[in-house]
Amino acid sequence: MPSVAQNLMSLRSVTPSQVRRAFLLRDEIALLDVRHEADFATGHPLFAANMAAERIVLEAEMRLPRKDVPIVLYDAGEGLVPKASETLAALGYTNVRELQGGLKAWRDAGFELFQDVNSYAKAFGELVESRRHTPSLPADDVAALIASGANIAVLDVRRFDEYATMNIPGSVSVPGAELVLRAGKAAPDPETTIVVNCAGRTRSIIGTQSLINAGVPNKVVALRNGTIGWTLAKHALEHDADRRGAVGAFENASANARDVAYRAGVRRIGVGDLGVLQAQQNRTLYRFDVRDEAEYTAGHIAGFRHYAGGQLVQEIDVAAPVRGARIVLTDNLGIRADMTASWLAQMGWDVYLLEGGYEGPLEVTPPLTMPKPDPAHRYRRPYEGTDASPAKMQAYLDWEFGLVEQLRRDGTHGFFVI
C-alpha cells in the first residue's frame, strides 16, 4: 500500500486532513510556511517550518537535501505560493504541492495553530517539565543565594552571543549539549548546587533535565523563566561577560549519557552503516556534527553540517524541516551526541549516532551558514536584547505555560519523555 506521502505526489493540492495524516503516520513531509518569519510567528501548524518565499534560493538545498521529498506550501492568502512553487521547481524539486485553502483551511478544519518560532521544541520542553517535574527556583531565590555567597554555579546554556549580550551576574557560558561534558569542571564539588538558565524556559528545562538524566551528583535546578523571570523580578543583568566553561565531565558521565540515549531508543551505527543510509535515495537524511564551532572548523567528517547540540534541539524545525526524516549525529567525544540524540528521539525523530569516522582524513572548513533575514521581516523574540517590554515578556511566559494543553488538543506530536 502506498504511503500518505506517496499519495500526495499525484495531487496538485492536498487538504489539511491529508497533511495531518502524514504527520500522524510519520511519513516524510515538509510543510513550509512561505510567509516572512514575523508572520509565521503569529500562528502556524505544529510541524510547519518557515521558509519565506524570497529566501527559498538561499535555504532550500541546505534544508531540503532530497529533491523528490514531498513538500506542501501554504500562506495566509498573500498569494506567495505560486512563486514559491516555481522557485522550488527551478531548483529541481519535483514533488511540490499546495495546501488547499491555505492557513485558513487549516484553522477552519479545527486544527491547532501555534504561535512563536521553534514552537514544537518549546512545547516539548514544557511537556518534559510537566512529566518529570523538573526542579526550578524563582529569580528571587537564586538572587538571594548569589548575594549570600552560597555554594552554587550558574550555568548559562544559550548560545555564547546571547550570553555575552546579557547574563545572570557571575554565570558561566556552557551552551546546551556541552553541559554534561563540562559540568564536572564547572562544578567539581558535588555539594555545589547547579543553577541552569536560558532566556526563558525551554533550554533551561532541557539542560537541567539533561544533567539529572545523566546522573550528575550535584543538586540541579533551573532558573525559573530564565533571564525573563530575572528581569521581571527587577534584578540586574551583567553585560559583555566572557566566562566559558572548560571541558571536564563528572565521574561516569560518558557511560551515563550513552545509557540515556539507549533508553530513548537511539541506535548506534558505524561508517559502513552510514554509507548504506546515504545510498537510500528514497529517504531524507540529515547529518549533524553537534560539537562546538571551533572543534568543527578544525576538522570534521565530510558531509556533516555543524549544528551545536543544544541549539539543534531548540531549532530542529529550522535544521530539519522534513518531518519523518532520518538524522545522524556525530561527536568525537560521544557525550554531546548521546544527550542531543536522546532528546531528538523523544521528539519523535528517527535518530542514529555515528561511532568512529574521525580516524581518517577530515575536512577543515568553517560551518555553512545561511544569510541572516531582513530585519524588517524577522520576528523579534520577546526575550531578545536589553530593551524587551515587560508586558511582552510576561505574555510570552503565559503562552509557554499553555503549550502542554495545546499539544493535547493538537494530538499530532508523538512525543514521549523517558
C-alpha positions in Angstrom: 0.0 0.0 0.0 1.5 3.4 -0.9 2.3 5.8 1.9 0.4 9.0 2.5 3.5 10.9 1.3 3.4 8.9 -2.0 -0.2 9.5 -2.5 0.4 13.3 -2.3 2.6 13.0 -5.4 -0.4 12.5 -7.6 -2.2 15.7 -6.4 -1.8 19.3 -7.3 -3.0 20.3 -3.9 -3.6 18.5 -0.6 -6.1 19.0 2.2 -5.3 19.8 5.8 -6.5 16.4 6.8 -4.1 14.7 4.4 -1.2 16.7 5.7 -2.2 15.9 9.3 -2.5 12.2 8.5 1.1 12.3 7.1 2.3 13.7 10.4 0.4 11.1 12.4 1.8 8.2 10.3 5.3 9.8 10.4 5.6 9.8 6.6 8.2 12.2 5.3 6.7 15.6 4.5 7.9 19.2 4.6 5.1 21.6 5.4 6.5 25.0 4.5 5.1 28.4 5.5 6.3 30.7 2.8 5.5 33.9 4.7 8.1 36.1 6.4 9.2 34.9 9.9 7.3 37.6 11.7 4.0 36.5 10.0 4.8 32.8 10.6 5.2 33.6 14.4 1.6 34.8 14.5 0.3 31.2 14.0 1.1 28.0 12.2 0.6 24.2 12.3 2.8 22.5 14.9 5.2 20.8 12.5 5.3 23.6 9.9 8.6 25.1 9.1 9.2 28.6 8.0 10.9 29.2 4.6 10.0 32.7 3.3 9.3 32.6 -0.5 12.1 35.1 -1.1 14.6 33.0 0.8 14.0 29.7 -0.9 17.0 30.1 -3.2 19.2 30.8 -0.1 17.9 28.0 2.1 16.2 25.1 0.2 19.2 23.0 -0.8 20.7 23.1 2.7 17.4 22.4 4.5 15.7 20.1 2.0 18.5 17.7 0.8 16.3 15.3 -1.1 14.9 16.8 -4.3 11.8 14.5 -4.5 10.7 14.9 -0.9 7.0 15.7 -0.5 6.7 19.4 0.0 3.5 21.2 0.8 3.4 25.0 0.7 1.0 27.5 2.2 0.4 31.1 3.1 -2.4 33.1 4.6 -3.9 34.4 1.4 -1.0 36.6 0.3 -0.6 34.8 -3.0 3.0 33.7 -2.2 2.6 30.0 -3.0 2.7 30.1 -6.9 6.0 31.9 -7.0 7.5 29.8 -4.2 6.5 26.6 -6.1 8.1 27.9 -9.3 11.3 28.7 -7.4 11.5 25.2 -5.9 10.8 23.6 -9.3 13.6 25.7 -10.9 15.9 24.3 -8.2 15.0 20.8 -9.1 12.3 19.9 -6.6 9.8 17.6 -8.2 7.1 16.9 -5.6 5.7 20.3 -4.6 2.1 20.8 -3.7 -0.1 23.5 -2.2 -2.1 23.3 1.0 -5.7 23.5 -0.2 -7.2 26.7 1.2 -4.0 27.7 2.9 -3.8 28.6 6.6 -7.5 29.5 6.8 -8.4 26.0 5.7 -6.2 24.5 8.5 -7.9 26.7 11.1 -11.4 26.1 9.6 -10.8 22.3 9.9 -10.5 22.8 13.7 -6.7 22.1 13.8 -4.4 24.0 16.2 -2.3 26.9 15.3 0.9 27.5 17.4 2.4 30.9 17.8 6.1 32.0 18.0 9.1 30.2 16.4 10.7 26.8 17.4 7.2 26.1 18.7 7.3 22.4 18.9 10.7 22.3 20.7 9.3 24.7 23.2 6.1 22.7 23.6 8.2 19.6 24.1 10.3 21.3 26.8 7.1 22.2 28.7 5.9 18.6 28.4 9.3 17.4 29.8 8.8 19.7 32.8 5.2 18.5 33.3 6.1 14.8 33.1 9.4 14.9 35.0 8.7 17.7 37.4 12.0 19.3 36.5 13.1 21.3 39.6 13.4 25.1 39.4 13.9 28.1 41.6 12.4 31.6 41.1 14.6 34.6 40.4 14.4 36.0 44.0 15.6 32.7 45.5 18.6 32.5 43.1 19.4 36.2 43.7 19.4 35.5 47.4 21.7 32.6 47.0 24.1 34.6 45.0 24.0 37.5 47.4 24.7 35.2 50.4 27.8 33.6 48.7 26.1 30.2 48.7 27.9 27.2 47.1 26.2 27.5 43.6 27.3 27.6 40.0 25.0 29.4 37.5 25.5 27.8 34.0 24.0 29.6 31.0 23.0 27.2 28.3 22.2 29.7 25.5 24.5 30.5 22.5 27.6 32.4 23.6 26.5 35.5 21.8 23.2 35.5 23.7 25.1 35.1 27.0 27.5 37.9 26.2 24.6 40.3 25.5 23.2 39.8 28.9 23.6 37.2 31.6 23.0 36.4 35.3 25.8 38.0 37.3 28.6 35.6 37.9 27.2 32.9 35.5 29.4 30.9 33.1 28.6 30.1 29.5 28.1 26.3 28.9 25.9 26.0 25.8 23.2 23.3 25.8 24.7 19.9 24.8 28.0 20.9 26.4 26.5 20.7 29.9 27.1 17.0 30.7 30.6 17.3 29.1 31.6 20.3 31.2 29.7 20.2 34.4 32.4 18.3 36.3 34.8 21.2 35.6 32.2 24.0 36.2 31.0 22.4 39.5 33.7 20.0 40.7 32.4 19.9 44.2 29.3 17.6 44.3 27.9 19.8 47.1 27.7 22.7 44.7 24.1 23.4 43.5 24.0 23.9 39.8 21.5 26.5 38.5 20.8 26.3 34.8 19.4 29.3 32.9 18.5 30.4 29.4 16.5 33.3 28.2 13.1 31.9 29.0 12.2 28.3 29.8 12.9 25.6 27.2 16.7 25.4 27.1 17.0 25.6 30.9 14.4 22.8 31.4 16.2 20.6 28.8 19.6 21.5 30.3 18.5 20.8 33.9 16.9 17.5 32.9 19.9 16.5 30.9 22.1 16.7 33.9 19.6 14.9 36.0 19.1 12.2 33.4 22.9 11.7 33.1 23.3 11.3 36.8 25.3 14.4 37.8 26.0 14.1 41.6 25.1 17.7 42.2 21.7 19.1 43.0 20.4 20.8 39.8 17.7 23.4 39.4 16.6 25.6 36.5 16.3 29.3 37.0 12.6 29.6 36.6 11.7 31.6 33.5 15.4 32.4 32.8 16.6 36.0 32.2 12.9 37.0 31.5 12.0 36.0 35.0 15.1 37.6 36.4 14.3 40.9 34.6 10.6 40.8 35.6 11.8 40.4 39.3 13.8 43.6 38.8 17.2 42.0 39.3 20.2 43.5 37.3 21.8 41.6 34.5 25.5 41.6 33.6 26.7 42.5 30.1 29.7 41.6 27.9 30.8 38.7 30.1 33.3 36.3 28.7 33.4 33.3 31.1 33.3 29.9 29.3 33.0 26.6 30.9 36.0 24.3 30.2 35.8 20.6 29.3 35.6 18.3 32.3 33.0 15.7 32.8 31.8 14.3 36.1 32.5 10.6 37.0 30.6 8.1 34.8 29.2 10.9 32.6 30.1 9.2 29.4 28.6 5.9 30.3 25.6 7.5 31.8 25.0 9.7 28.6 25.3 6.6 26.5 22.6 4.9 28.7 20.3 7.9 28.4 20.5 7.6 24.6 19.8 3.9 24.8 16.8 4.4 27.0 15.4 6.9 24.4 15.8 4.3 21.7 18.7 5.8 19.8 20.6 3.5 17.5 24.4 3.4 17.0 25.9 2.8 13.6 29.3 2.5 12.0 30.8 4.2 9.0 29.7 1.3 6.7 26.1 1.6 8.0 26.2 5.3 7.3 27.1 4.5 3.7 24.0 2.3 3.4 21.7 5.1 4.8 23.3 7.6 2.4 22.6 5.3 -0.5 18.9 5.0 0.2 17.7 7.8 -2.1 14.0 7.4 -1.1 14.7 8.8 2.4 15.8 12.2 3.6 19.0 12.0 5.7 20.2 14.9 7.8 23.8 14.7 9.2 24.8 17.0 12.0 28.1 17.5 13.9 27.0 18.7 17.4 30.4 19.8 18.7 31.2 23.4 19.2 32.1 25.6 16.2 35.9 25.7 16.8 36.1 21.9 17.0 34.1 21.5 13.8 36.2 24.1 11.9 39.4 22.3 13.0 38.3 19.1 11.4 35.0 17.3 10.7 33.7 14.2 8.9 32.8 15.1 5.3 29.1 15.6 4.7 28.2 16.6 8.2 26.8 20.1 8.8 27.7 21.9 12.1 24.8 22.5 14.5 25.7 22.7 18.2 23.6 20.2 20.1 21.7 22.5 22.4 20.6 24.7 19.6 19.8 21.7 17.4 17.2 20.6 19.9 15.8 24.1 20.2 15.8 24.8 16.5 15.1 21.4 15.0 12.3 22.8 12.8 14.9 25.1 11.2 17.6 22.5 10.9 15.4 19.6 9.7 12.1 20.8 8.2 11.3 17.4 6.7 9.3 15.7 9.4 9.8 12.0 9.3 13.4 12.2 8.0 16.3 10.4 9.5 19.0 12.1 11.5 22.6 11.0 12.1 24.7 12.8 14.7 28.4 12.8 15.3 30.7 13.9 18.1 34.3 12.6 18.6 33.7 12.6 22.4 30.3 11.0 22.3 28.6 12.7 25.3 27.1 15.6 23.3 25.8 13.4 20.6 24.3 11.0 23.1 22.4 13.7 25.0 21.3 15.5 21.9 20.1 12.3 20.2 18.2 11.3 23.4 16.1 14.5 23.1 15.5 14.3 19.4 14.4 10.7 19.8 11.9 11.7 22.4 10.6 14.3 20.0 9.8 11.6 17.6 12.8 11.6 15.3 14.4 8.5 13.7 17.9 9.3 15.0 21.3 7.5 14.9 24.7 8.0 16.4 27.7 7.5 14.2 30.6 5.7 16.0 34.0 6.3 14.6 34.8 8.2 11.4 37.4 10.5 12.9 40.4 8.2 12.3 40.9 9.1 8.6 41.3 12.5 6.8 38.9 15.2 8.0 37.5 18.2 6.2 38.9 21.5 7.5 36.3 24.1 6.6 34.1 26.6 8.6 30.4 25.8 9.1 27.9 26.6 6.3 25.7 29.4 7.3 22.6 31.0 5.8 22.4 34.8 5.3 20.5 36.5 8.1 17.0 37.5 7.2 16.0 41.1 6.5 15.5 42.7 10.0 12.2 44.2 8.7 10.7 40.8 8.3 12.4 39.0 11.2 10.4 38.0 14.3 11.9 39.7 17.3 11.8 37.3 20.2 10.3 38.8 23.4 13.5 37.9 25.3 15.9 39.4 22.8 18.2 42.4 23.5 18.2 44.6 26.6 15.1 46.7 25.9 12.4 44.0 25.8 8.9 45.1 27.1 7.9 43.6 30.5 4.4 43.1 29.2 5.6 41.2 26.1 7.9 39.1 28.3 5.1 38.1 30.6 2.8 37.4 27.7 5.5 35.1 26.3 5.7 33.2 29.5 1.9 32.9 29.7 2.0 31.4 26.2 4.6 28.8 27.2 2.6 27.8 30.2 -0.3 26.8 27.9 1.7 24.7 25.5 1.1 21.3 27.1 -2.6 21.7 26.9 -2.3 22.9 23.3 -0.3 19.8 22.5 -3.1 17.7 23.9 -5.6 19.4 21.7 -3.5 19.1 18.6 -2.8 15.4 19.0 -0.1 15.0 16.3 3.1 15.4 18.3 4.0 11.7 19.2 6.4 12.9 21.9 7.4 10.7 24.8 9.5 11.5 27.9 11.9 8.9 29.4 
